[in-house]
Amino acid sequence: MTQEKQRGSISTIPNDFRQNGLWATKLAFYMLWVEYLALSPSYELARQYRAGKLSTEDKGILPEDFDQVLATYDDFGDVQRQTFLPWWRERGMSLCGFKGQKPKVTRFAGFKHILNRGPDPFPNLHKYIDENWINEGGQTTILVAIPIGLPKARITSQIGAILDKYPKPVKKIKAQKSKYSLAGKRQNKDMLFRYMKVLRMRAAYPNEVLWRVGVRSGVSDTYSPVLDYKAKTVPKQDTYYRMMLTILTSRAFQRGTLIAENAARGIFPSYAPCSHAVETDLRALHKRDGSRQLWLKQQPVVQKRTK
C-alpha cells in the first residue's frame, strides 16, 4: 500500500486519465473547477435548494438562470464535503472525459532490409484508419517512413523539420466532445490560484482596505512584497505601491467572483460578464469556506493499491 495525498499536488493513477473508453488531461484545472464551485454563491443556493434548506430570504435572490445552475449542480454534486480524487473517479471522469482513445503515435507496418520488393503495407494502413484513427477522433495525421538505423537525434530533427512546415492551427489535438470541457484556448493555472486566493482573503478580511488584502494574498509578485499589511502608518513614498495593489486586488477579486459564478453555470475557466451572477456575501463565504477547509484537513489520506 502507498499513500496518495489529496492536498497540494494531485497524486493520480493511470485510470484517472483513461477509463471505460474515456480519456482526460489537465486534472489540475478540473480540481480548480471544483474549488471555484465551492466558492460560488449561486452554486451554494443550488445546494441549499436541493437539500430543501433554502430560506425565504434566499428564495428572493435566486438568479433568473437558476435552472442552469441546478443542472450543473445535479451533475457535479455537493462539493462542500468532497475531496477531488474520489469525486473525479465517481463523477468527474464521466462528465469531463473525452470519448474514444487518447491519440498516440502508432506503428502500423515495418519493412526489413531486402533487395526485392517489400510487403504490402496497405492492409495494415486501412486497419489503422478504420480502428485507431477513428477511435482517436480522426486527428490530422501524417505518415512518415523512418529508417530505424538512423541516429535518434537525426530522426527527431528530420521529423521536427517536417512538422514545422504545418501551421500551428493544424497542429492541435481535436478532442472529442465531453459534456463539460475547459473554456478558451489557453488556461493559466497560476492566475486561477491567485484569483481564488484573493477571493478567499477578501472574504476573510471584508473590512480591510484592498491594498492590505493584496499584500496578504500575494496578488502581485512585484508590489505585494514591498508593503507590510500590519503597518499602522504607511510612508508617503509607498503611495504608488498602495494604488497599484488596490487596482490589482480589485481586478483579481472581480475576476475570481466571475470565474466562480461562470463555473456554477458549467463554464470554466472564464471571467466573462455573467449577467445573472449572485452578489458575494463575504462573511457567508468566509464561514462556508472556513468550514470546508477545516473538514478537508480532517480527512484521512486516501490509500491506493499498487502492484
LUMPA-873799 format. One record per atom (N, C-alpha, C, CB): x, y, z; residue in one letter. Coordinates in steps of 0.2 Angstrom, whole numbers, padded with zeros to 4 digits, always signed. Glycine has a CB too. Example, Ala and Ser with C-alpha at 12.3 -4.5 7.8 and 13.67 -1.06 7.14 Angstrom:
BEGIN
+0066-0028+0039A
+0062-0022+0039A
+0066-0016+0039A
+0057-0022+0045A
+0064-0011+0035S
+0068-0005+0036S
+0064+0000+0039S
+0070-0003+0029S
This chain:
BEGIN
+0004-0006+0000M
+0000+0000+0000M
+0004+0006+0000M
-0005+0000+0006M
+0003+0011-0004T
+0006+0018-0004T
+0001+0023-0003T
+0010+0019-0010T
+0003+0028+0000Q
-0001+0034+0002Q
-0002+0039-0004Q
+0002+0038+0008Q
-0008+0041-0005E
-0010+0045-0010E
-0012+0052-0007E
-0015+0042-0015E
-0009+0057-0007K
-0011+0063-0004K
-0015+0067-0009K
-0005+0068-0002K
-0020+0071-0005Q
-0025+0074-0009Q
-0024+0082-0010Q
-0032+0073-0006Q
-0020+0084-0005R
-0019+0092-0005R
-0012+0093-0008R
-0020+0094+0003R
-0012+0100-0010G
-0006+0101-0014G
-0006+0099-0021G
+0001+0099-0010G
-0001+0095-0022S
-0001+0091-0029S
-0006+0086-0029S
+0007+0089-0031S
-0008+0084-0035I
-0013+0079-0036I
-0009+0072-0038I
-0018+0080-0042I
-0010+0067-0033S
-0007+0061-0035S
-0012+0056-0038S
-0004+0058-0028S
-0010+0054-0044T
-0015+0050-0048T
-0013+0043-0050T
-0017+0054-0054T
-0017+0039-0052I
-0015+0033-0055I
-0018+0033-0063I
-0019+0027-0051I
-0015+0029-0067P
-0017+0029-0074P
-0024+0029-0075P
-0014+0023-0077P
-0028+0026-0071N
-0036+0026-0073N
-0039+0033-0072N
-0039+0021-0068N
-0035+0037-0069D
-0038+0044-0068D
-0037+0048-0075D
-0034+0048-0063D
-0034+0045-0079F
-0033+0049-0086F
-0036+0045-0091F
-0026+0050-0087F
-0037+0038-0090R
-0040+0034-0095R
-0045+0029-0092R
-0035+0031-0100R
-0051+0029-0094Q
-0056+0024-0090Q
-0062+0023-0094Q
-0057+0027-0083Q
-0064+0017-0095N
-0070+0015-0098N
-0071+0018-0105N
-0076+0016-0093N
-0066+0019-0109G
-0067+0022-0116G
-0067+0029-0116G
-0074+0020-0119G
-0065+0032-0110L
-0064+0039-0109L
-0057+0041-0108L
-0069+0042-0104L
-0055+0047-0110W
-0048+0049-0108W
-0048+0057-0106W
-0043+0048-0113W
-0043+0059-0102A
-0043+0066-0100A
-0036+0068-0098A
-0048+0067-0093A
-0036+0075-0099T
-0029+0078-0097T
-0031+0084-0092T
-0025+0080-0103T
-0026+0087-0090K
-0027+0094-0086K
-0031+0093-0080K
-0030+0099-0090K
-0030+0088-0076L
-0034+0086-0070L
-0034+0092-0065L
-0032+0080-0067L
-0028+0096-0065A
-0027+0101-0060A
-0033+0107-0062A
-0020+0105-0061A
-0034+0108-0068F
-0040+0113-0069F
-0046+0110-0067F
-0040+0114-0077F
-0048+0104-0068Y
-0054+0102-0065Y
-0055+0102-0058Y
-0055+0094-0068Y
-0049+0101-0054M
-0049+0102-0047M
-0050+0109-0045M
-0042+0100-0044M
-0047+0114-0049L
-0049+0121-0048L
-0056+0122-0049L
-0044+0125-0052L
-0059+0119-0054W
-0066+0120-0056W
-0070+0118-0050W
-0068+0116-0062W
-0069+0113-0046V
-0072+0111-0040V
-0071+0116-0035V
-0070+0104-0038V
-0065+0118-0034E
-0064+0123-0029E
-0068+0130-0030E
-0056+0125-0029E
-0068+0132-0036Y
-0072+0138-0038Y
-0080+0137-0037Y
-0071+0140-0045Y
-0082+0131-0038L
-0089+0129-0037L
-0091+0130-0029L
-0091+0122-0039L
-0086+0128-0025A
-0087+0128-0018A
-0087+0136-0015A
-0081+0125-0014A
-0085+0140-0019L
-0085+0147-0018L
-0090+0151-0021L
-0078+0150-0020L
-0094+0148-0025S
-0099+0152-0029S
-0106+0152-0025S
-0101+0148-0036S
-0108+0158-0024P
-0115+0159-0021P
-0120+0156-0024P
-0116+0167-0020P
-0120+0156-0031S
-0126+0153-0035S
-0126+0146-0034S
-0125+0155-0042S
-0120+0143-0034Y
-0119+0135-0033Y
-0122+0134-0025Y
-0112+0133-0034Y
-0120+0138-0021E
-0122+0137-0014E
-0130+0137-0013E
-0119+0142-0009E
-0133+0142-0017L
-0140+0142-0017L
-0143+0135-0020L
-0143+0148-0021L
-0140+0133-0025A
-0142+0126-0028A
-0141+0121-0023A
-0138+0125-0034A
-0136+0121-0019R
-0135+0116-0014R
-0140+0116-0009R
-0128+0116-0011R
-0142+0122-0006Q
-0147+0123-0001Q
-0154+0121-0004Q
-0147+0130+0001Q
-0155+0123-0010Y
-0161+0121-0014Y
-0163+0114-0014Y
-0162+0124-0021Y
-0158+0110-0017R
-0158+0103-0017R
-0159+0099-0010R
-0152+0100-0021R
-0156+0102-0005A
-0156+0100+0001A
-0163+0101+0005A
-0150+0102+0006A
-0167+0106+0002G
-0173+0108+0005G
-0172+0113+0011G
-0177+0102+0007G
-0166+0116+0011K
-0165+0121+0016K
-0164+0128+0014K
-0158+0119+0019K
-0167+0130+0008L
-0167+0137+0006L
-0171+0141+0010L
-0169+0137-0002L
-0169+0146+0013S
-0173+0151+0017S
-0177+0155+0012S
-0168+0155+0021S
-0182+0158+0016T
-0187+0163+0012T
-0183+0169+0009T
-0192+0165+0017T
-0178+0171+0013E
-0174+0177+0011E
-0170+0175+0004E
-0169+0179+0016E
-0167+0169+0005D
-0163+0166-0001D
-0167+0165-0007D
-0159+0160+0001D
-0173+0163-0006K
-0178+0162-0012K
-0179+0168-0016K
-0184+0159-0010K
-0178+0174-0013G
-0179+0180-0016G
-0173+0183-0020G
-0181+0185-0011G
-0168+0179-0019I
-0162+0181-0023I
-0160+0176-0028I
-0156+0183-0019I
-0164+0171-0030L
-0162+0166-0035L
-0161+0169-0042L
-0168+0161-0035L
-0156+0168-0045P
-0154+0171-0052P
-0159+0168-0057P
-0147+0169-0054P
-0160+0172-0062E
-0165+0171-0067E
-0163+0164-0071E
-0166+0176-0072E
-0157+0163-0071D
-0154+0157-0074D
-0153+0151-0069D
-0148+0158-0078D
-0157+0151-0064F
-0156+0146-0059F
-0156+0139-0061F
-0161+0147-0053F
-0161+0138-0066D
-0161+0131-0069D
-0155+0129-0072D
-0166+0131-0075D
-0151+0133-0075Q
-0144+0131-0077Q
-0139+0130-0072Q
-0141+0137-0082Q
-0140+0133-0066V
-0135+0132-0061V
-0137+0125-0058V
-0136+0138-0055V
-0144+0124-0057L
-0146+0117-0054L
-0144+0112-0059L
-0154+0117-0054L
-0144+0113-0065A
-0142+0107-0070A
-0134+0106-0069A
-0143+0109-0077A
-0130+0111-0067T
-0123+0110-0066T
-0122+0106-0059T
-0119+0117-0066T
-0126+0109-0054Y
-0126+0106-0048Y
-0128+0098-0048Y
-0131+0109-0043Y
-0133+0097-0052D
-0135+0090-0052D
-0130+0085-0055D
-0142+0089-0056D
-0126+0088-0059D
-0120+0084-0062D
-0114+0084-0058D
-0118+0087-0069D
-0112+0090-0055F
-0106+0090-0051F
-0107+0088-0044F
-0103+0097-0051F
-0113+0089-0041G
-0115+0087-0034G
-0112+0092-0029G
-0112+0080-0033G
-0113+0090-0023D
-0111+0094-0017D
-0104+0093-0016D
-0115+0091-0010D
-0100+0099-0017V
-0093+0098-0017V
-0090+0101-0010V
-0090+0103-0022V
-0095+0103-0006Q
-0093+0106+0001Q
-0089+0101+0005Q
-0099+0109+0004Q
-0092+0094+0005R
-0089+0089+0009R
-0087+0083+0004R
-0094+0086+0014R
-0082+0085+0000Q
-0079+0081-0005Q
-0072+0082-0007Q
-0084+0081-0012Q
-0068+0077-0007T
-0061+0078-0009T
-0061+0077-0017T
-0056+0074-0005T
-0056+0079-0020F
-0056+0079-0028F
-0056+0072-0031F
-0051+0084-0030F
-0051+0069-0029L
-0049+0062-0032L
-0055+0057-0032L
-0043+0059-0030L
-0058+0056-0026P
-0064+0052-0026P
-0070+0055-0030P
-0067+0051-0019P
-0071+0062-0030W
-0076+0065-0034W
-0074+0064-0042W
-0076+0072-0033W
-0068+0064-0044W
-0066+0063-0051W
-0067+0056-0053W
-0059+0065-0052W
-0066+0051-0049R
-0067+0045-0050R
-0074+0043-0051R
-0063+0040-0046R
-0078+0046-0046E
-0085+0044-0046E
-0089+0048-0051E
-0088+0045-0039E
-0088+0054-0052R
-0092+0059-0057R
-0088+0062-0062R
-0095+0064-0052R
-0082+0065-0060G
-0079+0069-0065G
-0077+0066-0071G
-0073+0072-0061G
-0074+0060-0071M
-0072+0057-0077M
-0077+0056-0082M
-0068+0051-0076M
-0083+0054-0080S
-0089+0053-0084S
-0091+0060-0087S
-0094+0050-0081S
-0090+0065-0083L
-0093+0072-0085L
-0088+0076-0090L
-0094+0076-0079L
-0081+0075-0089C
-0076+0079-0092C
-0072+0075-0096C
-0072+0082-0087C
-0072+0068-0096G
-0068+0064-0100G
-0070+0064-0108G
-0067+0057-0098G
-0065+0064-0112F
-0067+0064-0119F
-0068+0056-0121F
-0061+0067-0123F
-0073+0055-0126K
-0074+0049-0128K
-0069+0046-0133K
-0081+0049-0131K
-0068+0040-0133G
-0063+0037-0138G
-0056+0036-0134G
-0062+0041-0144G
-0051+0035-0139Q
-0045+0033-0136Q
-0040+0040-0136Q
-0041+0028-0140Q
-0036+0040-0132K
-0031+0046-0132K
-0026+0045-0138K
-0027+0047-0125K
-0026+0051-0142P
-0021+0050-0148P
-0014+0048-0146P
-0021+0056-0152P
-0011+0044-0150K
-0004+0042-0148K
+0000+0040-0155K
-0003+0037-0143K
+0006+0040-0155V
+0010+0038-0161V
+0009+0030-0161V
+0018+0040-0160V
+0008+0028-0167T
+0006+0021-0169T
+0010+0018-0174T
-0001+0020-0170T
+0013+0012-0173R
+0017+0008-0178R
+0012+0004-0182R
+0023+0004-0175R
+0011+0005-0188F
+0007+0000-0192F
+0010-0004-0197F
+0001+0005-0195F
+0016-0003-0198A
+0020-0008-0203A
+0027-0007-0202A
+0018-0006-0210A
+0031-0012-0204G
+0038-0012-0204G
+0041-0015-0210G
+0041-0015-0197G
+0047-0013-0212F
+0050-0016-0218F
+0057-0018-0216F
+0050-0011-0224F
+0058-0025-0218K
+0065-0027-0216K
+0069-0026-0222K
+0065-0035-0215K
+0076-0026-0221H
+0081-0025-0227H
+0081-0031-0232H
+0088-0023-0224H
+0078-0029-0238I
+0078-0035-0243I
+0080-0031-0249I
+0071-0039-0243I
+0082-0035-0254L
+0083-0032-0261L
+0077-0032-0265L
+0089-0036-0264L
+0073-0037-0264N
+0067-0037-0268N
+0061-0033-0266N
+0064-0045-0269N
+0056-0033-0269R
+0050-0029-0267R
+0048-0031-0260R
+0044-0029-0272R
+0046-0026-0256G
+0044-0027-0249G
+0037-0029-0249G
+0045-0021-0245G
+0034-0030-0242P
+0027-0032-0241P
+0023-0026-0243P
+0026-0034-0234P
+0016-0028-0244D
+0011-0023-0245D
+0009-0020-0238D
+0005-0026-0249D
+0010-0013-0237P
+0008-0011-0230P
+0000-0008-0230P
+0012-0005-0229P
-0003-0009-0236F
-0010-0006-0236F
-0015-0009-0232F
-0012-0006-0243F
-0015-0016-0231P
-0020-0019-0226P
-0019-0016-0219P
-0019-0026-0226P
-0013-0015-0217N
-0012-0013-0210N
-0014-0005-0210N
-0005-0013-0208N
-0013-0002-0215L
-0015+0005-0216L
-0022+0006-0215L
-0012+0009-0222L
-0026+0002-0219H
-0033+0003-0219H
-0036+0001-0212H
-0036-0002-0224H
-0033-0004-0209K
-0035-0006-0202K
-0034-0001-0197K
-0031-0013-0200K
-0028+0003-0198Y
-0026+0008-0193Y
-0031+0014-0194Y
-0019+0011-0195Y
-0033+0016-0201I
-0038+0021-0202I
-0045+0019-0199I
-0038+0023-0209I
-0047+0013-0200D
-0054+0011-0198D
-0054+0010-0191D
-0055+0004-0202D
-0049+0009-0187E
-0049+0007-0180E
-0046+0013-0176E
-0046+0001-0178E
-0039+0013-0176N
-0036+0018-0171N
-0037+0025-0173N
-0028+0017-0172N
-0037+0027-0179W
-0038+0034-0181W
-0045+0036-0180W
-0036+0034-0189W
-0050+0032-0181I
-0057+0034-0180I
-0058+0034-0172I
-0062+0029-0183I
-0055+0029-0168N
-0056+0029-0161N
-0053+0035-0158N
-0053+0023-0158N
-0047+0038-0161E
-0044+0044-0158E
-0046+0050-0160E
-0036+0043-0160E
-0052+0050-0164G
-0055+0056-0166G
-0054+0059-0172G
-0054+0061-0161G
-0051+0055-0177G
-0049+0057-0183G
-0045+0063-0184G
-0056+0059-0187G
-0039+0063-0180Q
-0034+0068-0179Q
-0031+0069-0186Q
-0029+0067-0173Q
-0029+0076-0187T
-0024+0077-0193T
-0018+0073-0192T
-0023+0085-0193T
-0016+0069-0196T
-0011+0064-0195T
-0006+0064-0201T
-0013+0057-0193T
+0000+0063-0200I
+0005+0062-0206I
+0008+0055-0206I
+0010+0067-0207I
+0009+0052-0211L
+0013+0046-0212L
+0020+0047-0214L
+0009+0041-0216L
+0025+0044-0210V
+0032+0045-0212V
+0035+0039-0212V
+0035+0050-0207V
+0040+0038-0216A
+0045+0032-0216A
+0051+0034-0212A
+0046+0030-0224A
+0052+0030-0207I
+0058+0031-0203I
+0063+0025-0204I
+0056+0032-0196I
+0069+0026-0207P
+0074+0021-0207P
+0077+0020-0200P
+0080+0023-0212P
+0075+0015-0196I
+0077+0014-0189I
+0084+0014-0188I
+0073+0008-0186I
+0088+0013-0193G
+0096+0013-0192G
+0099+0020-0191G
+0099+0010-0198G
+0095+0025-0192L
+0097+0032-0191L
+0098+0034-0184L
+0093+0037-0195L
+0103+0038-0182P
+0103+0040-0175P
+0096+0044-0173P
+0109+0045-0174P
+0095+0043-0167K
+0088+0046-0164K
+0088+0053-0165K
+0087+0044-0157K
+0094+0056-0164A
+0094+0064-0165A
+0093+0066-0172A
+0101+0066-0162A
+0095+0062-0177R
+0094+0064-0183R
+0086+0063-0185R
+0098+0060-0188R
+0084+0057-0183I
+0077+0056-0184I
+0072+0061-0181I
+0075+0049-0181I
+0074+0063-0175T
+0070+0068-0171T
+0070+0075-0175T
+0072+0069-0164T
+0076+0077-0177S
+0077+0083-0181S
+0074+0083-0188S
+0085+0084-0182S
+0074+0077-0191Q
+0070+0077-0198Q
+0063+0077-0197Q
+0073+0071-0202Q
+0060+0074-0192I
+0053+0074-0191I
+0051+0081-0189I
+0051+0069-0185I
+0055+0084-0184G
+0053+0091-0182G
+0053+0095-0188G
+0059+0093-0177G
+0058+0095-0193A
+0058+0099-0199A
+0051+0098-0203A
+0064+0097-0203A
+0049+0092-0203I
+0043+0090-0207I
+0037+0094-0203I
+0041+0083-0208I
+0036+0093-0197L
+0031+0096-0193L
+0031+0104-0193L
+0031+0094-0186L
+0037+0106-0194D
+0037+0114-0194D
+0034+0117-0200D
+0045+0116-0193D
+0033+0113-0205K
+0030+0115-0211K
+0023+0116-0210K
+0032+0111-0217K
+0020+0114-0205Y
+0012+0114-0204Y
+0011+0120-0200Y
+0010+0108-0201Y
+0006+0124-0201P
+0004+0130-0197P
+0001+0127-0190P
-0001+0134-0201P
+0002+0132-0185K
+0000+0130-0178K
-0007+0128-0178K
+0001+0136-0174K
-0012+0131-0181P
-0019+0129-0180P
-0020+0121-0182P
-0023+0133-0184P
-0016+0119-0187V
-0017+0112-0189V
-0014+0107-0184V
-0013+0111-0196V
-0009+0109-0180K
-0005+0105-0175K
-0009+0105-0168K
+0002+0107-0175K
-0015+0104-0168K
-0019+0104-0162K
-0023+0098-0161K
-0023+0110-0161K
-0023+0094-0156I
-0027+0089-0155I
-0035+0091-0154I
-0025+0085-0148I
-0039+0088-0158K
-0046+0090-0158K
-0049+0085-0154K
-0049+0090-0165K
-0051+0087-0147A
-0053+0082-0143A
-0061+0081-0144A
-0053+0085-0135A
-0063+0074-0144Q
-0070+0073-0145Q
-0074+0075-0139Q
-0071+0065-0146Q
-0079+0078-0141K
-0083+0082-0136K
-0085+0078-0129K
-0090+0084-0139K
-0084+0082-0124S
-0087+0079-0117S
-0092+0084-0115S
-0081+0079-0112S
-0096+0082-0110K
-0102+0086-0108K
-0099+0092-0105K
-0106+0082-0102K
-0094+0092-0101Y
-0091+0098-0099Y
-0083+0098-0101Y
-0091+0099-0091Y
-0081+0104-0104S
-0074+0104-0106S
-0072+0111-0104S
-0073+0103-0114S
-0065+0112-0104L
-0062+0118-0102L
-0064+0124-0107L
-0055+0118-0100L
-0065+0130-0105A
-0067+0135-0109A
-0060+0139-0112A
-0071+0140-0106A
-0061+0141-0118G
-0055+0145-0120G
-0049+0141-0123G
-0052+0150-0115G
-0045+0144-0126K
-0039+0140-0129K
-0033+0140-0124K
-0037+0144-0136K
-0033+0145-0120R
-0027+0145-0115R
-0030+0145-0108R
-0022+0151-0117R
-0027+0141-0104Q
-0029+0141-0097Q
-0023+0143-0092Q
-0033+0135-0094Q
-0023+0147-0088N
-0017+0149-0084N
-0019+0147-0077N
-0016+0157-0084N
-0016+0141-0075K
-0017+0139-0068K
-0015+0143-0062K
-0013+0132-0067K
-0009+0147-0063D
-0006+0151-0058D
-0011+0157-0057D
+0001+0154-0060D
-0014+0160-0062M
-0019+0165-0061M
-0025+0163-0058M
-0020+0168-0068M
-0027+0157-0059L
-0033+0154-0056L
-0032+0153-0049L
-0035+0148-0059L
-0026+0151-0047F
-0025+0150-0040F
-0024+0157-0037F
-0018+0147-0039F
-0021+0162-0040R
-0021+0169-0037R
-0027+0172-0036R
-0016+0173-0042R
-0032+0172-0041Y
-0038+0175-0040Y
-0042+0171-0035Y
-0042+0174-0047Y
-0042+0165-0034M
-0045+0161-0029M
-0043+0163-0022M
-0044+0154-0030M
-0036+0164-0021K
-0033+0166-0015K
-0036+0173-0013K
-0026+0166-0015K
-0036+0178-0018V
-0038+0185-0017V
-0046+0184-0014V
-0038+0189-0023V
-0050+0180-0018L
-0057+0180-0016L
-0058+0177-0009L
-0060+0175-0021L
-0054+0172-0007R
-0054+0170+0000R
-0051+0175+0005R
-0050+0163+0000R
-0046+0178+0003M
-0043+0183+0008M
-0048+0189+0009M
-0036+0185+0005M
-0051+0191+0003R
-0056+0197+0004R
-0062+0195+0008R
-0058+0199-0003R
-0064+0188+0008A
-0069+0186+0012A
-0067+0186+0020A
-0072+0179+0010A
-0061+0184+0021A
-0058+0183+0027A
-0057+0190+0031A
-0052+0180+0027A
-0056+0195+0027Y
-0055+0202+0029Y
-0059+0207+0026Y
-0047+0204+0029Y
-0066+0207+0026P
-0070+0211+0022P
-0070+0218+0024P
-0077+0209+0024P
-0067+0220+0030N
-0067+0227+0031N
-0060+0230+0030N
-0068+0228+0039N
-0055+0226+0028E
-0048+0229+0026E
-0048+0232+0020E
-0043+0223+0027E
-0044+0237+0019V
-0043+0241+0013V
-0040+0236+0008V
-0039+0247+0014V
-0041+0237+0001L
-0039+0232-0004L
-0032+0231-0004L
-0042+0234-0010L
-0028+0236-0003W
-0021+0235-0004W
-0018+0230+0001W
-0017+0242-0004W
-0021+0231+0007R
-0018+0226+0013R
-0020+0219+0011R
-0022+0228+0019R
-0026+0218+0008V
-0028+0211+0006V
-0024+0209+0000V
-0036+0212+0003V
-0022+0214-0004G
-0017+0212-0009G
-0010+0210-0007G
-0016+0218-0014G
-0008+0213-0001V
-0002+0211+0002V
-0003+0204+0005V
+0001+0216+0007V
-0008+0203+0009R
-0009+0196+0012R
-0010+0190+0007R
-0016+0197+0016R
-0013+0192+0001S
-0014+0186-0004S
-0008+0186-0009S
-0020+0188-0007S
-0004+0190-0009G
+0002+0190-0013G
+0000+0191-0020G
+0006+0183-0012G
-0005+0195-0022V
-0008+0196-0028V
-0003+0198-0033V
-0014+0201-0028V
+0002+0202-0031S
+0007+0204-0036S
+0014+0202-0034S
+0007+0212-0037S
+0018+0199-0038D
+0025+0197-0036D
+0029+0203-0036D
+0028+0192-0042D
+0027+0209-0039T
+0031+0215-0039T
+0029+0219-0033T
+0030+0219-0045T
+0023+0220-0032Y
+0021+0225-0027Y
+0019+0222-0020Y
+0015+0229-0029Y
+0017+0216-0019S
+0015+0214-0013S
+0020+0213-0008S
+0012+0207-0014S
+0026+0211-0010P
+0032+0210-0005P
+0035+0217-0003P
+0038+0207-0009P
+0033+0222-0006V
+0036+0229-0004V
+0032+0232+0002V
+0035+0234-0010V
+0026+0230+0003L
+0022+0233+0009L
+0021+0228+0015L
+0016+0236+0006L
+0019+0231+0020D
+0018+0227+0026D
+0010+0228+0028D
+0022+0229+0032D
+0006+0223+0028Y
-0001+0224+0029Y
-0002+0225+0036Y
-0005+0218+0027Y
+0002+0224+0041K
+0001+0226+0048K
+0003+0233+0049K
+0006+0221+0052K
+0006+0236+0045A
+0009+0243+0046A
+0003+0248+0048A
+0013+0246+0041A
+0003+0251+0054K
-0002+0256+0055K
-0001+0263+0051K
-0002+0258+0063K
+0005+0264+0050T
+0006+0270+0045T
+0010+0268+0039T
+0009+0276+0049T
+0009+0271+0034V
+0012+0269+0028V
+0016+0275+0025V
+0008+0266+0022V
+0022+0275+0024P
+0026+0281+0021P
+0023+0283+0015P
+0034+0279+0020P
+0024+0290+0014K
+0021+0293+0008K
+0024+0291+0002K
+0022+0301+0009K
+0030+0289+0002Q
+0033+0286-0004Q
+0030+0279-0007Q
+0041+0285-0003Q
+0027+0276-0002D
+0023+0270-0004D
+0016+0271-0007D
+0023+0265+0002D
+0014+0277-0008T
+0008+0278-0011T
+0007+0275-0017T
+0007+0286-0011T
+0012+0275-0022Y
+0011+0272-0028Y
+0010+0264-0028Y
+0017+0273-0032Y
+0013+0261-0023Y
+0013+0254-0022Y
+0006+0252-0020Y
+0018+0251-0017Y
+0003+0256-0015R
-0004+0255-0012R
-0009+0256-0018R
-0005+0260-0007R
-0008+0261-0022M
-0013+0262-0028M
-0013+0256-0032M
-0011+0269-0031M
-0007+0254-0034M
-0006+0248-0039M
-0009+0242-0036M
+0001+0247-0041M
-0008+0241-0030L
-0011+0235-0026L
-0018+0235-0026L
-0007+0234-0019L
-0021+0241-0025T
-0028+0242-0024T
-0031+0240-0031T
-0030+0249-0022T
-0028+0242-0036I
-0031+0241-0043I
-0030+0233-0045I
-0027+0245-0048I
-0025+0230-0043L
-0024+0223-0045L
-0028+0219-0041L
-0016+0222-0044L
-0029+0221-0034T
-0033+0217-0030T
-0040+0217-0032T
-0032+0219-0022T
-0042+0223-0033S
-0049+0224-0036S
-0051+0220-0042S
-0051+0231-0037S
-0046+0220-0046R
-0047+0216-0053R
-0047+0209-0051R
-0042+0218-0058R
-0042+0207-0047A
-0042+0199-0046A
-0048+0197-0042A
-0036+0198-0041A
-0051+0201-0038F
-0057+0199-0034F
-0063+0199-0039F
-0059+0204-0028F
-0064+0204-0043Q
-0069+0203-0048Q
-0069+0197-0053Q
-0069+0210-0052Q
-0063+0196-0055R
-0062+0190-0059R
-0063+0184-0055R
-0055+0190-0062R
-0061+0183-0049G
-0062+0177-0045G
-0069+0176-0044G
-0059+0178-0039G
-0073+0181-0043T
-0081+0180-0042T
-0084+0178-0048T
-0084+0187-0039T
-0082+0181-0054L
-0085+0179-0060L
-0083+0172-0062L
-0082+0184-0066L
-0077+0170-0061I
-0075+0163-0063I
-0079+0158-0059I
-0067+0162-0061I
-0080+0160-0052A
-0084+0156-0048A
-0092+0155-0051A
-0084+0158-0041A
-0094+0161-0052E
-0101+0161-0055E
-0102+0158-0062E
-0104+0168-0055E
-0097+0159-0066N
-0097+0155-0073N
-0096+0148-0072N
-0092+0158-0077N
-0092+0146-0067A
-0091+0139-0065A
-0098+0135-0063A
-0086+0138-0060A
-0102+0139-0060A
-0108+0136-0057A
-0113+0136-0063A
-0111+0141-0052A
-0112+0139-0069R
-0116+0138-0075R
-0113+0133-0080R
-0117+0145-0078R
-0108+0130-0078G
-0105+0125-0082G
-0099+0127-0087G
-0110+0121-0086G
-0097+0134-0085I
-0092+0137-0090I
-0085+0138-0085I
-0094+0143-0093I
-0080+0135-0087F
-0074+0136-0083F
-0068+0135-0088F
-0074+0131-0077F
-0062+0139-0087P
-0062+0145-0083P
-0064+0151-0087P
-0055+0146-0080P
-0068+0155-0084S
-0070+0161-0088S
-0072+0167-0083S
-0076+0160-0093S
-0069+0173-0084Y
-0072+0179-0080Y
-0075+0183-0085Y
-0066+0182-0077Y
-0078+0181-0090A
-0083+0185-0094A
-0089+0187-0090A
-0085+0181-0101A
-0092+0193-0092P
-0098+0195-0088P
-0103+0190-0088P
-0100+0202-0092P
-0106+0189-0082C
-0111+0185-0080C
-0117+0189-0078C
-0109+0179-0075C
-0122+0190-0082S
-0127+0194-0081S
-0132+0192-0075S
-0132+0195-0087S
-0132+0186-0073H
-0136+0184-0068H
-0132+0182-0062H
-0141+0178-0070H
-0126+0184-0061A
-0122+0182-0056A
-0125+0184-0049A
-0114+0185-0056A
-0124+0180-0044V
-0127+0182-0037V
-0121+0186-0033V
-0129+0176-0033V
-0123+0191-0030E
-0118+0195-0027E
-0115+0191-0021E
-0121+0202-0024E
-0108+0191-0020T
-0105+0188-0015T
-0106+0191-0008T
-0097+0187-0016T
-0108+0187-0003D
-0109+0189+0004D
-0102+0187+0007D
-0115+0186+0007D
-0098+0191+0008L
-0091+0190+0010L
-0091+0186+0017L
-0087+0196+0011L
-0095+0188+0022R
-0095+0184+0028R
-0098+0177+0027R
-0099+0188+0033R
-0103+0177+0023A
-0106+0170+0022A
-0101+0165+0019A
-0112+0170+0018A
-0097+0168+0014L
-0092+0165+0010L
-0086+0162+0015L
-0089+0169+0004L
-0084+0167+0019H
-0079+0165+0024H
-0081+0160+0028H
-0077+0171+0028H
-0087+0160+0031K
-0089+0155+0035K
-0090+0148+0032K
-0096+0157+0038K
-0092+0148+0026R
-0093+0142+0022R
-0086+0139+0020R
-0097+0143+0016R
-0082+0143+0018D
-0075+0141+0016D
-0071+0139+0022D
-0072+0147+0012D
-0072+0142+0027G
-0068+0140+0033G
-0070+0133+0035G
-0069+0145+0039G
-0077+0132+0035S
-0079+0126+0037S
-0077+0120+0033S
-0087+0126+0037S
-0077+0122+0026R
-0074+0117+0021R
-0067+0115+0022R
-0076+0119+0014R
-0063+0120+0023Q
-0056+0119+0024Q
-0054+0115+0030Q
-0052+0126+0024Q
-0058+0117+0035L
-0057+0113+0041L
-0059+0105+0040L
-0061+0116+0047L
-0064+0104+0037W
-0066+0097+0035W
-0061+0094+0031W
-0073+0097+0032W
-0058+0097+0026L
-0053+0094+0022L
-0047+0092+0026L
-0051+0099+0016L
-0045+0096+0030K
-0039+0095+0034K
-0040+0089+0039K
-0037+0101+0039K
-0046+0087+0040Q
-0048+0082+0045Q
-0048+0075+0041Q
-0054+0083+0049Q
-0048+0075+0034Q
-0049+0069+0031Q
-0043+0065+0031Q
-0051+0071+0024Q
-0044+0059+0031P
-0038+0054+0031P
-0035+0054+0024P
-0040+0047+0033P
-0028+0052+0024V
-0025+0052+0017V
-0028+0046+0014V
-0017+0051+0018V
-0030+0047+0007V
-0033+0042+0003V
-0027+0036+0002V
-0035+0045-0004V
-0029+0030+0002Q
-0025+0025+0001Q
-0026+0022-0006Q
-0025+0019+0006Q
-0021+0020-0010K
-0021+0016-0016K
-0017+0010-0016K
-0020+0021-0022K
-0019+0005-0020R
-0015-0001-0020R
-0011-0001-0027R
-0020-0007-0021R
-0005-0003-0026T
+0000-0003-0031T
+0002-0010-0032T
+0006+0002-0031T
+0003-0012-0038K
+0005-0019-0040K
+0013-0020-0039K
+0004-0021-0047K
